[in-house]
Each structure stands twice: as structure tokens, then as C-alpha cells.
């Protein structure tokens, strides 16, 4: 049980970090290319990434017994 929570936390933190950094990068690119180097696209992009990572973590921890795959019915 504790090992499963450890794996979920690791996956959660890694996913949130990747999404936040990706949002930050997209925000920097949009800031440079389209918005004359303003700071709000950077904040917005990293906020979107952080929010998506948080939502994924919530879903992962609220459905602890979710089994991925297909269900086989007995005949």
C-alpha cells in the first residue's frame, strides 16, 4: 500500500514538473514571438501547466483502484 502511494507521488511530481516546464516554455515562446516580451504569457503558460498537473494528481489519488484495460465477462 505504501509502495503504491510512493509510486503515485513520484509519477505525480514528475508529471507536474514536465507540464509546468512545458507551459513555461510555450509561454516564453509566445511572449517573444507575439506579445513583445511581456511577462503575462509566461505566467499564464506555467499556471496552465501547474493546474493540469494538479488535476491529474487529484484524479490519480481519487481513483486508487482503477485498473486499465478491458473487462472480460464470464460466460
PDB file of N, CA, C and O in Angstrom, chain B, residues numbered from 101:
ATOM      1  N   UNK B 101       0.815  -1.181   0.000  1.00  0.00           N
ATOM      2  CA  UNK B 101       0.000   0.000   0.000  1.00  0.00           C
ATOM      3  C   UNK B 101       0.871   1.262   0.000  1.00  0.00           C
ATOM      4  O   UNK B 101       0.648   2.166  -0.805  1.00  0.00           O
ATOM      5  N   UNK B 102       1.843   1.327   0.882  1.00  0.00           N
ATOM      6  CA  UNK B 102       2.719   2.496   0.939  1.00  0.00           C
ATOM      7  C   UNK B 102       3.576   2.595  -0.313  1.00  0.00           C
ATOM      8  O   UNK B 102       3.893   3.691  -0.776  1.00  0.00           O
ATOM      9  N   UNK B 103       3.949   1.442  -0.858  1.00  0.00           N
ATOM     10  CA  UNK B 103       4.743   1.434  -2.083  1.00  0.00           C
ATOM     11  C   UNK B 103       3.939   2.001  -3.254  1.00  0.00           C
ATOM     12  O   UNK B 103       4.480   2.706  -4.105  1.00  0.00           O
ATOM     13  N   UNK B 104       2.658   1.688  -3.286  1.00  0.00           N
ATOM     14  CA  UNK B 104       1.784   2.214  -4.345  1.00  0.00           C
ATOM     15  C   UNK B 104       1.640   3.733  -4.229  1.00  0.00           C
ATOM     16  O   UNK B 104       1.668   4.435  -5.239  1.00  0.00           O
ATOM     17  N   UNK B 105       1.486   4.239  -3.011  1.00  0.00           N
ATOM     18  CA  UNK B 105       1.409   5.685  -2.820  1.00  0.00           C
ATOM     19  C   UNK B 105       2.718   6.366  -3.204  1.00  0.00           C
ATOM     20  O   UNK B 105       2.710   7.464  -3.761  1.00  0.00           O
ATOM     21  N   UNK B 106       3.826   5.728  -2.912  1.00  0.00           N
ATOM     22  CA  UNK B 106       5.121   6.283  -3.309  1.00  0.00           C
ATOM     23  C   UNK B 106       5.243   6.398  -4.816  1.00  0.00           C
ATOM     24  O   UNK B 106       5.733   7.402  -5.333  1.00  0.00           O
ATOM     25  N   UNK B 107       4.794   5.359  -5.523  1.00  0.00           N
ATOM     26  CA  UNK B 107       4.833   5.403  -6.991  1.00  0.00           C
ATOM     27  C   UNK B 107       3.896   6.477  -7.534  1.00  0.00           C
ATOM     28  O   UNK B 107       4.217   7.157  -8.508  1.00  0.00           O
ATOM     29  N   UNK B 108       2.739   6.624  -6.897  1.00  0.00           N
ATOM     30  CA  UNK B 108       1.803   7.660  -7.356  1.00  0.00           C
ATOM     31  C   UNK B 108       2.376   9.054  -7.141  1.00  0.00           C
ATOM     32  O   UNK B 108       2.245   9.921  -8.005  1.00  0.00           O
ATOM     33  N   UNK B 109       3.014   9.274  -5.986  1.00  0.00           N
ATOM     34  CA  UNK B 109       3.621  10.578  -5.727  1.00  0.00           C
ATOM     35  C   UNK B 109       4.748  10.871  -6.706  1.00  0.00           C
ATOM     36  O   UNK B 109       4.869  11.989  -7.206  1.00  0.00           O
ATOM     37  N   UNK B 110       5.574   9.866  -6.979  1.00  0.00           N
ATOM     38  CA  UNK B 110       6.663  10.069  -7.939  1.00  0.00           C
ATOM     39  C   UNK B 110       6.118  10.416  -9.321  1.00  0.00           C
ATOM     40  O   UNK B 110       6.591  11.347  -9.971  1.00  0.00           O
ATOM     41  N   UNK B 111       5.119   9.655  -9.759  1.00  0.00           N
ATOM     42  CA  UNK B 111       4.513   9.907 -11.068  1.00  0.00           C
ATOM     43  C   UNK B 111       3.850  11.280 -11.087  1.00  0.00           C
ATOM     44  O   UNK B 111       3.921  12.001 -12.083  1.00  0.00           O
ATOM     45  N   UNK B 112       3.214  11.630  -9.993  1.00  0.00           N
ATOM     46  CA  UNK B 112       2.519  12.898  -9.880  1.00  0.00           C
ATOM     47  C   UNK B 112       3.488  14.085  -9.957  1.00  0.00           C
ATOM     48  O   UNK B 112       3.254  15.038 -10.701  1.00  0.00           O
ATOM     49  N   UNK B 113       4.549  14.018  -9.201  1.00  0.00           N
ATOM     50  CA  UNK B 113       5.526  15.109  -9.203  1.00  0.00           C
ATOM     51  C   UNK B 113       6.239  15.232 -10.544  1.00  0.00           C
ATOM     52  O   UNK B 113       6.484  16.339 -11.022  1.00  0.00           O
ATOM     53  N   UNK B 114       6.569  14.100 -11.146  1.00  0.00           N
ATOM     54  CA  UNK B 114       7.232  14.141 -12.444  1.00  0.00           C
ATOM     55  C   UNK B 114       6.297  14.719 -13.507  1.00  0.00           C
ATOM     56  O   UNK B 114       6.721  15.535 -14.326  1.00  0.00           O
ATOM     57  N   UNK B 115       5.036  14.304 -13.499  1.00  0.00           N
ATOM     58  CA  UNK B 115       4.064  14.797 -14.468  1.00  0.00           C
ATOM     59  C   UNK B 115       3.838  16.298 -14.296  1.00  0.00           C
ATOM     60  O   UNK B 115       3.783  17.037 -15.278  1.00  0.00           O
ATOM     61  N   UNK B 116       3.708  16.743 -13.055  1.00  0.00           N
ATOM     62  CA  UNK B 116       3.504  18.167 -12.789  1.00  0.00           C
ATOM     63  C   UNK B 116       4.721  18.984 -13.215  1.00  0.00           C
ATOM     64  O   UNK B 116       4.569  20.070 -13.775  1.00  0.00           O
ATOM     65  N   UNK B 117       5.915  18.478 -12.959  1.00  0.00           N
ATOM     66  CA  UNK B 117       7.125  19.196 -13.359  1.00  0.00           C
ATOM     67  C   UNK B 117       7.216  19.313 -14.879  1.00  0.00           C
ATOM     68  O   UNK B 117       7.538  20.380 -15.403  1.00  0.00           O
ATOM     69  N   UNK B 118       6.934  18.227 -15.583  1.00  0.00           N
ATOM     70  CA  UNK B 118       7.009  18.254 -17.044  1.00  0.00           C
ATOM     71  C   UNK B 118       5.979  19.221 -17.614  1.00  0.00           C
ATOM     72  O   UNK B 118       6.297  19.993 -18.519  1.00  0.00           O
ATOM     73  N   UNK B 119       4.759  19.192 -17.106  1.00  0.00           N
ATOM     74  CA  UNK B 119       3.713  20.071 -17.619  1.00  0.00           C
ATOM     75  C   UNK B 119       4.000  21.540 -17.296  1.00  0.00           C
ATOM     76  O   UNK B 119       3.727  22.415 -18.117  1.00  0.00           O
ATOM     77  N   UNK B 120       4.544  21.816 -16.118  1.00  0.00           N
ATOM     78  CA  UNK B 120       4.867  23.189 -15.752  1.00  0.00           C
ATOM     79  C   UNK B 120       5.997  23.745 -16.613  1.00  0.00           C
ATOM     80  O   UNK B 120       5.926  24.882 -17.078  1.00  0.00           O
ATOM     81  N   UNK B 121       7.027  22.952 -16.824  1.00  0.00           N
ATOM     82  CA  UNK B 121       8.157  23.406 -17.645  1.00  0.00           C
ATOM     83  C   UNK B 121       7.728  23.572 -19.100  1.00  0.00           C
ATOM     84  O   UNK B 121       8.167  24.506 -19.772  1.00  0.00           O
ATOM     85  N   UNK B 122       6.874  22.675 -19.590  1.00  0.00           N
ATOM     86  CA  UNK B 122       6.378  22.810 -20.958  1.00  0.00           C
ATOM     87  C   UNK B 122       5.529  24.075 -21.102  1.00  0.00           C
ATOM     88  O   UNK B 122       5.668  24.809 -22.080  1.00  0.00           O
ATOM     89  N   UNK B 123       4.661  24.326 -20.139  1.00  0.00           N
ATOM     90  CA  UNK B 123       3.863  25.552 -20.163  1.00  0.00           C
ATOM     91  C   UNK B 123       4.733  26.793 -20.075  1.00  0.00           C
ATOM     92  O   UNK B 123       4.452  27.803 -20.720  1.00  0.00           O
ATOM     93  N   UNK B 124       5.780  26.718 -19.282  1.00  0.00           N
ATOM     94  CA  UNK B 124       6.719  27.836 -19.176  1.00  0.00           C
ATOM     95  C   UNK B 124       7.397  28.092 -20.513  1.00  0.00           C
ATOM     96  O   UNK B 124       7.526  29.240 -20.939  1.00  0.00           O
ATOM     97  N   UNK B 125       7.831  27.020 -21.178  1.00  0.00           N
ATOM     98  CA  UNK B 125       8.482  27.159 -22.478  1.00  0.00           C
ATOM     99  C   UNK B 125       7.559  27.721 -23.540  1.00  0.00           C
ATOM    100  O   UNK B 125       7.962  28.574 -24.331  1.00  0.00           O
ATOM    101  N   UNK B 126       6.321  27.246 -23.561  1.00  0.00           N
ATOM    102  CA  UNK B 126       5.351  27.772 -24.518  1.00  0.00           C
ATOM    103  C   UNK B 126       5.058  29.243 -24.210  1.00  0.00           C
ATOM    104  O   UNK B 126       4.918  30.055 -25.124  1.00  0.00           O
ATOM    105  N   UNK B 127       4.968  29.576 -22.943  1.00  0.00           N
ATOM    106  CA  UNK B 127       4.744  30.970 -22.557  1.00  0.00           C
ATOM    107  C   UNK B 127       5.893  31.871 -22.966  1.00  0.00           C
ATOM    108  O   UNK B 127       5.669  32.996 -23.412  1.00  0.00           O
ATOM    109  N   UNK B 128       7.118  31.394 -22.820  1.00  0.00           N
ATOM    110  CA  UNK B 128       8.284  32.178 -23.253  1.00  0.00           C
ATOM    111  C   UNK B 128       8.265  32.374 -24.758  1.00  0.00           C
ATOM    112  O   UNK B 128       8.512  33.473 -25.255  1.00  0.00           O
ATOM    113  N   UNK B 129       7.968  31.292 -25.485  1.00  0.00           N
ATOM    114  CA  UNK B 129       7.929  31.390 -26.944  1.00  0.00           C
ATOM    115  C   UNK B 129       6.856  32.381 -27.402  1.00  0.00           C
ATOM    116  O   UNK B 129       7.113  33.209 -28.276  1.00  0.00           O
ATOM    117  N   UNK B 130       5.663  32.304 -26.823  1.00  0.00           N
ATOM    118  CA  UNK B 130       4.603  33.239 -27.194  1.00  0.00           C
ATOM    119  C   UNK B 130       4.950  34.661 -26.783  1.00  0.00           C
ATOM    120  O   UNK B 130       4.622  35.611 -27.494  1.00  0.00           O
ATOM    121  N   UNK B 131       5.607  34.813 -25.649  1.00  0.00           N
ATOM    122  CA  UNK B 131       5.997  36.136 -25.189  1.00  0.00           C
ATOM    123  C   UNK B 131       6.988  36.777 -26.155  1.00  0.00           C
ATOM    124  O   UNK B 131       6.882  37.965 -26.461  1.00  0.00           O
ATOM    125  N   UNK B 132       7.935  36.004 -26.626  1.00  0.00           N
ATOM    126  CA  UNK B 132       8.951  36.533 -27.531  1.00  0.00           C
ATOM    127  C   UNK B 132       8.374  36.788 -28.923  1.00  0.00           C
ATOM    128  O   UNK B 132       8.635  37.825 -29.533  1.00  0.00           O
ATOM    129  N   UNK B 133       7.586  35.828 -29.417  1.00  0.00           N
ATOM    130  CA  UNK B 133       7.125  35.912 -30.800  1.00  0.00           C
ATOM    131  C   UNK B 133       5.927  36.846 -31.002  1.00  0.00           C
ATOM    132  O   UNK B 133       5.868  37.555 -32.007  1.00  0.00           O
ATOM    133  N   UNK B 134       4.991  36.857 -30.084  1.00  0.00           N
ATOM    134  CA  UNK B 134       3.740  37.552 -30.338  1.00  0.00           C
ATOM    135  C   UNK B 134       3.431  38.725 -29.423  1.00  0.00           C
ATOM    136  O   UNK B 134       2.696  39.623 -29.833  1.00  0.00           O
ATOM    137  N   UNK B 135       3.952  38.759 -28.216  1.00  0.00           N
ATOM    138  CA  UNK B 135       3.492  39.739 -27.234  1.00  0.00           C
ATOM    139  C   UNK B 135       4.571  40.708 -26.774  1.00  0.00           C
ATOM    140  O   UNK B 135       4.498  41.218 -25.656  1.00  0.00           O
ATOM    141  N   UNK B 136       5.548  40.969 -27.591  1.00  0.00           N
ATOM    142  CA  UNK B 136       6.575  41.989 -27.330  1.00  0.00           C
ATOM    143  C   UNK B 136       7.234  41.837 -25.963  1.00  0.00           C
ATOM    144  O   UNK B 136       7.424  42.816 -25.242  1.00  0.00           O
ATOM    145  N   UNK B 137       7.572  40.627 -25.623  1.00  0.00           N
ATOM    146  CA  UNK B 137       8.314  40.291 -24.399  1.00  0.00           C
ATOM    147  C   UNK B 137       7.606  40.712 -23.112  1.00  0.00           C
ATOM    148  O   UNK B 137       8.243  41.217 -22.188  1.00  0.00           O
ATOM    149  N   UNK B 138       6.331  40.510 -23.053  1.00  0.00           N
ATOM    150  CA  UNK B 138       5.571  40.755 -21.831  1.00  0.00           C
ATOM    151  C   UNK B 138       5.697  39.523 -20.927  1.00  0.00           C
ATOM    152  O   UNK B 138       6.063  38.443 -21.390  1.00  0.00           O
ATOM    153  N   UNK B 139       5.398  39.688 -19.660  1.00  0.00           N
ATOM    154  CA  UNK B 139       5.574  38.576 -18.719  1.00  0.00           C
ATOM    155  C   UNK B 139       4.316  37.748 -18.516  1.00  0.00           C
ATOM    156  O   UNK B 139       4.409  36.618 -18.036  1.00  0.00           O
ATOM    157  N   UNK B 140       3.146  38.266 -18.862  1.00  0.00           N
ATOM    158  CA  UNK B 140       1.927  37.530 -18.573  1.00  0.00           C
ATOM    159  C   UNK B 140       1.793  36.223 -19.349  1.00  0.00           C
ATOM    160  O   UNK B 140       1.211  35.287 -18.801  1.00  0.00           O
ATOM    161  N   UNK B 141       2.290  36.081 -20.592  1.00  0.00           N
ATOM    162  CA  UNK B 141       2.182  34.762 -21.239  1.00  0.00           C
ATOM    163  C   UNK B 141       3.012  33.690 -20.533  1.00  0.00           C
ATOM    164  O   UNK B 141       2.635  32.518 -20.521  1.00  0.00           O
ATOM    165  N   UNK B 142       4.132  34.089 -19.951  1.00  0.00           N
ATOM    166  CA  UNK B 142       4.968  33.143 -19.219  1.00  0.00           C
ATOM    167  C   UNK B 142       4.241  32.664 -17.965  1.00  0.00           C
ATOM    168  O   UNK B 142       4.214  31.469 -17.669  1.00  0.00           O
ATOM    169  N   UNK B 143       3.659  33.599 -17.240  1.00  0.00           N
ATOM    170  CA  UNK B 143       2.897  33.240 -16.037  1.00  0.00           C
ATOM    171  C   UNK B 143       1.679  32.399 -16.377  1.00  0.00           C
ATOM    172  O   UNK B 143       1.379  31.430 -15.679  1.00  0.00           O
ATOM    173  N   UNK B 144       0.984  32.755 -17.429  1.00  0.00           N
ATOM    174  CA  UNK B 144      -0.203  32.019 -17.832  1.00  0.00           C
ATOM    175  C   UNK B 144       0.150  30.594 -18.259  1.00  0.00           C
ATOM    176  O   UNK B 144      -0.530  29.644 -17.872  1.00  0.00           O
ATOM    177  N   UNK B 145       1.202  30.445 -19.048  1.00  0.00           N
ATOM    178  CA  UNK B 145       1.621  29.114 -19.506  1.00  0.00           C
ATOM    179  C   UNK B 145       2.057  28.213 -18.364  1.00  0.00           C
ATOM    180  O   UNK B 145       1.676  27.044 -18.313  1.00  0.00           O
ATOM    181  N   UNK B 146       2.848  28.744 -17.455  1.00  0.00           N
ATOM    182  CA  UNK B 146       3.282  27.916 -16.329  1.00  0.00           C
ATOM    183  C   UNK B 146       2.116  27.627 -15.385  1.00  0.00           C
ATOM    184  O   UNK B 146       2.070  26.559 -14.776  1.00  0.00           O
ATOM    185  N   UNK B 147       1.187  28.553 -15.257  1.00  0.00           N
ATOM    186  CA  UNK B 147      -0.004  28.304 -14.447  1.00  0.00           C
ATOM    187  C   UNK B 147      -0.888  27.224 -15.042  1.00  0.00           C
ATOM    188  O   UNK B 147      -1.429  26.388 -14.319  1.00  0.00           O
ATOM    189  N   UNK B 148      -1.035  27.241 -16.366  1.00  0.00           N
ATOM    190  CA  UNK B 148      -1.796  26.176 -17.028  1.00  0.00           C
ATOM    191  C   UNK B 148      -1.136  24.829 -16.796  1.00  0.00           C
ATOM    192  O   UNK B 148      -1.817  23.846 -16.502  1.00  0.00           O
ATOM    193  N   UNK B 149       0.178  24.774 -16.924  1.00  0.00           N
ATOM    194  CA  UNK B 149       0.886  23.510 -16.718  1.00  0.00           C
ATOM    195  C   UNK B 149       0.761  23.010 -15.297  1.00  0.00           C
ATOM    196  O   UNK B 149       0.550  21.819 -15.070  1.00  0.00           O
ATOM    197  N   UNK B 150       0.888  23.902 -14.346  1.00  0.00           N
ATOM    198  CA  UNK B 150       0.752  23.528 -12.941  1.00  0.00           C
ATOM    199  C   UNK B 150      -0.668  23.059 -12.640  1.00  0.00           C
ATOM    200  O   UNK B 150      -0.863  22.091 -11.905  1.00  0.00           O
ATOM    201  N   UNK B 151      -1.647  23.736 -13.199  1.00  0.00           N
ATOM    202  CA  UNK B 151      -3.035  23.345 -12.989  1.00  0.00           C
ATOM    203  C   UNK B 151      -3.355  21.987 -13.596  1.00  0.00           C
ATOM    204  O   UNK B 151      -4.077  21.193 -12.993  1.00  0.00           O
ATOM    205  N   UNK B 152      -2.823  21.712 -14.786  1.00  0.00           N
ATOM    206  CA  UNK B 152      -3.070  20.405 -15.399  1.00  0.00           C
ATOM    207  C   UNK B 152      -2.406  19.295 -14.604  1.00  0.00           C
ATOM    208  O   UNK B 152      -2.986  18.223 -14.434  1.00  0.00           O
ATOM    209  N   UNK B 153      -1.204  19.537 -14.119  1.00  0.00           N
ATOM    210  CA  UNK B 153      -0.531  18.543 -13.294  1.00  0.00           C
ATOM    211  C   UNK B 153      -1.280  18.280 -11.997  1.00  0.00           C
ATOM    212  O   UNK B 153      -1.386  17.134 -11.560  1.00  0.00           O
ATOM    213  N   UNK B 154      -1.798  19.330 -11.382  1.00  0.00           N
ATOM    214  CA  UNK B 154      -2.565  19.192 -10.150  1.00  0.00           C
ATOM    215  C   UNK B 154      -3.844  18.399 -10.394  1.00  0.00           C
ATOM    216  O   UNK B 154      -4.204  17.534  -9.595  1.00  0.00           O
ATOM    217  N   UNK B 155      -4.524  18.690 -11.484  1.00  0.00           N
ATOM    218  CA  UNK B 155      -5.759  17.970 -11.806  1.00  0.00           C
ATOM    219  C   UNK B 155      -5.485  16.490 -12.059  1.00  0.00           C
ATOM    220  O   UNK B 155      -6.259  15.634 -11.631  1.00  0.00           O
ATOM    221  N   UNK B 156      -4.395  16.187 -12.747  1.00  0.00           N
ATOM    222  CA  UNK B 156      -4.040  14.788 -12.976  1.00  0.00           C
ATOM    223  C   UNK B 156      -3.719  14.076 -11.669  1.00  0.00           C
ATOM    224  O   UNK B 156      -4.082  12.913 -11.494  1.00  0.00           O
ATOM    225  N   UNK B 157      -3.048  14.754 -10.758  1.00  0.00           N
ATOM    226  CA  UNK B 157      -2.730  14.159  -9.458  1.00  0.00           C
ATOM    227  C   UNK B 157      -4.001  13.900  -8.658  1.00  0.00           C
ATOM    228  O   UNK B 157      -4.143  12.848  -8.034  1.00  0.00           O
ATOM    229  N   UNK B 158      -4.910  14.844  -8.678  1.00  0.00           N
ATOM    230  CA  UNK B 158      -6.175  14.646  -7.976  1.00  0.00           C
ATOM    231  C   UNK B 158      -6.908  13.428  -8.512  1.00  0.00           C
ATOM    232  O   UNK B 158      -7.410  12.608  -7.743  1.00  0.00           O
ATOM    233  N   UNK B 159      -6.967  13.312  -9.822  1.00  0.00           N
ATOM    234  CA  UNK B 159      -7.654  12.173 -10.426  1.00  0.00           C
ATOM    235  C   UNK B 159      -6.964  10.870 -10.067  1.00  0.00           C
ATOM    236  O   UNK B 159      -7.631   9.870  -9.801  1.00  0.00           O
ATOM    237  N   UNK B 160      -5.649  10.865 -10.055  1.00  0.00           N
ATOM    238  CA  UNK B 160      -4.889   9.653  -9.748  1.00  0.00           C
ATOM    239  C   UNK B 160      -5.101   9.204  -8.308  1.00  0.00           C
ATOM    240  O   UNK B 160      -5.201   8.006  -8.043  1.00  0.00           O
ATOM    241  N   UNK B 161      -5.171  10.148  -7.378  1.00  0.00           N
ATOM    242  CA  UNK B 161      -5.344   9.777  -5.978  1.00  0.00           C
ATOM    243  C   UNK B 161      -6.800   9.501  -5.605  1.00  0.00           C
ATOM    244  O   UNK B 161      -7.058   8.799  -4.627  1.00  0.00           O
ATOM    245  N   UNK B 162      -7.745  10.035  -6.357  1.00  0.00           N
ATOM    246  CA  UNK B 162      -9.156   9.793  -6.042  1.00  0.00           C
ATOM    247  C   UNK B 162      -9.674   8.481  -6.606  1.00  0.00           C
ATOM    248  O   UNK B 162     -10.714   7.987  -6.170  1.00  0.00           O
ATOM    249  N   UNK B 163      -8.967   7.915  -7.564  1.00  0.00           N
ATOM    250  CA  UNK B 163      -9.388   6.631  -8.121  1.00  0.00           C
ATOM    251  C   UNK B 163      -8.283   5.603  -7.882  1.00  0.00           C
ATOM    252  O   UNK B 163      -7.574   5.228  -8.815  1.00  0.00           O
ATOM    253  N   UNK B 164      -8.135   5.147  -6.641  1.00  0.00           N
ATOM    254  CA  UNK B 164      -6.983   4.303  -6.302  1.00  0.00           C
ATOM    255  C   UNK B 164      -7.051   2.893  -6.870  1.00  0.00           C
ATOM    256  O   UNK B 164      -6.014   2.244  -7.012  1.00  0.00           O
ATOM    257  N   UNK B 165      -8.226   2.407  -7.197  1.00  0.00           N
ATOM    258  CA  UNK B 165      -8.342   1.033  -7.645  1.00  0.00           C
ATOM    259  C   UNK B 165      -8.712   0.935  -9.112  1.00  0.00           C
ATOM    260  O   UNK B 165      -9.315  -0.050  -9.539  1.00  0.00           O
ATOM    261  N   UNK B 166      -8.361   1.937  -9.876  1.00  0.00           N
ATOM    262  CA  UNK B 166      -8.648   1.935 -11.301  1.00  0.00           C
ATOM    263  C   UNK B 166      -7.706   0.968 -12.001  1.00  0.00           C
ATOM    264  O   UNK B 166      -6.486   1.060 -11.869  1.00  0.00           O
ATOM    265  N   UNK B 167      -8.282   0.058 -12.733  1.00  0.00           N
ATOM    266  CA  UNK B 167      -7.487  -0.919 -13.481  1.00  0.00           C
ATOM    267  C   UNK B 167      -7.621  -0.576 -14.954  1.00  0.00           C
ATOM    268  O   UNK B 167      -8.728  -0.523 -15.489  1.00  0.00           O
ATOM    269  N   UNK B 168      -6.507  -0.347 -15.598  1.00  0.00           N
ATOM    270  CA  UNK B 168      -6.521  -0.011 -17.015  1.00  0.00           C
ATOM    271  C   UNK B 168      -6.581  -1.295 -17.824  1.00  0.00           C
ATOM    272  O   UNK B 168      -5.894  -2.269 -17.518  1.00  0.00           O
ATOM    273  N   UNK B 169      -7.378  -1.286 -18.821  1.00  0.00           N
ATOM    274  CA  UNK B 169      -7.530  -2.465 -19.661  1.00  0.00           C
ATOM    275  C   UNK B 169      -8.986  -2.682 -19.975  1.00  0.00           C
ATOM    276  O   UNK B 169      -9.808  -1.783 -19.801  1.00  0.00           O
ATOM    277  N   UNK B 170      -9.305  -3.855 -20.431  1.00  0.00           N
ATOM    278  CA  UNK B 170     -10.701  -4.130 -20.739  1.00  0.00           C
ATOM    279  C   UNK B 170     -11.235  -5.210 -19.817  1.00  0.00           C
ATOM    280  O   UNK B 170     -10.493  -6.048 -19.305  1.00  0.00           O
ATOM    281  N   UNK B 171     -12.519  -5.164 -19.625  1.00  0.00           N
ATOM    282  CA  UNK B 171     -13.147  -6.102 -18.710  1.00  0.00           C
ATOM    283  C   UNK B 171     -13.569  -7.350 -19.491  1.00  0.00           C
ATOM    284  O   UNK B 171     -14.136  -7.252 -20.579  1.00  0.00           O
ATOM    285  N   UNK B 172     -13.290  -8.496 -18.931  1.00  0.00           N
ATOM    286  CA  UNK B 172     -13.663  -9.773 -19.534  1.00  0.00           C
ATOM    287  C   UNK B 172     -14.815 -10.338 -18.731  1.00  0.00           C
ATOM    288  O   UNK B 172     -14.711 -10.507 -17.516  1.00  0.00           O
ATOM    289  N   UNK B 173     -15.918 -10.631 -19.414  1.00  0.00           N
ATOM    290  CA  UNK B 173     -17.102 -11.161 -18.728  1.00  0.00           C
ATOM    291  C   UNK B 173     -17.048 -12.685 -18.737  1.00  0.00           C
ATOM    292  O   UNK B 173     -16.581 -13.303 -19.694  1.00  0.00           O
ATOM    293  N   UNK B 174     -17.539 -13.276 -17.644  1.00  0.00           N
ATOM    294  CA  UNK B 174     -17.671 -14.723 -17.579  1.00  0.00           C
ATOM    295  C   UNK B 174     -18.897 -15.138 -18.387  1.00  0.00           C
ATOM    296  O   UNK B 174     -19.920 -14.452 -18.384  1.00  0.00           O
ATOM    297  N   UNK B 175     -18.779 -16.262 -19.075  1.00  0.00           N
ATOM    298  CA  UNK B 175     -19.914 -16.730 -19.870  1.00  0.00           C
ATOM    299  C   UNK B 175     -20.564 -17.913 -19.248  1.00  0.00           C
ATOM    300  O   UNK B 175     -21.539 -18.437 -19.788  1.00  0.00           O
TER     301      UNK B 175
END
